[in-house]
């Protein structure tokens, strides 16, 4: 995406999370905390590059982190609050490099477990 002449913002990523979760089992409510890594693969580079060796040369500087807190009520309803933060600057070009921009995501989800 071209924002300012010569500046590119990369926002088209496929994200995958790998998280470790610790849950406390209390009869009515099961709270948990989780933490892990967030890996973002640039979608346009993958589509434009059919050579699978792109993934073999993946730079680990394109990763981020994720933390999550949540709970499960009565075994059927879950609530989750997750924060994912990037450690890779999403802008390249003429913007002031002393103020890098990082991708951030705050997500609140509500789930219903029917099985």
Beta strands, then each sheet from edge to edge (+ up, - down):
strand 1: 8-9
strand 2: 13-23
strand 3: 29-42
strand 4: 63-73
strand 5: 77-89
strand 6: 91-92
strand 7: 102-112
sheet 1: 1+ 6-
sheet 2: 2+ 3- 4+ 5- 7+
end
